[in-house]
């Protein structure tokens, strides 16, 4: 019956003794060479630690981006330390560092997640001068909204 199925699919040459001899054989792991371990999947930890399934399209920045500079506690700083924007504008913070940081506006009750890398943005609807700081290393910055 097996030969008939093989002929039906155009595999009649495989119906002979070699196939019959293999019919009762059970493969073992020893028959196969060692396989290299699979590479680990890349991981991504967005700011705040929450994964977002949908990716937003990137738009042109509507305001300045502030980074965190420095390699030691006495040298950490926001760069630039002071930014000026128009009312309704947005400031973005983005950093990669050797230590955890955050962006905290105590007077506004707004803050970023704390981490050695992160992204944060804040839109300013009203004019004024807004001070912020890193609660870990206590360096400061200022946003002036005109």
DAHU-V858212 format. One line per field, one symbol per residue. ss: DSSP state (2 for helix, 1 for strand, 0 for the rest). burial: b if it has 24 or more other C-alpha atoms within 12 Angstrom, else e. A space follows every 50 residues. Layout:
# DAHU-V858212
ss=???
burial=???
This chain:
# DAHU-V858212
ss=02222222000222202222220000002220000000000000002220 00000000000000111110000000111001111000011111111111 1001100001100011111111100001111110000001111110
burial=eeeeeeeeeeeeeeeeeeeeeeeeeeeeeeeeeeeeeeeeeeeeeebeee eeeeeeeeeeeebbbbbbbeeeeeebbbbebbbbbeeebbbbbbbbbeeb bbbbbeeeeebbbbbbbbbbbbbbeeeeebbbbbeebebbbbbbbe
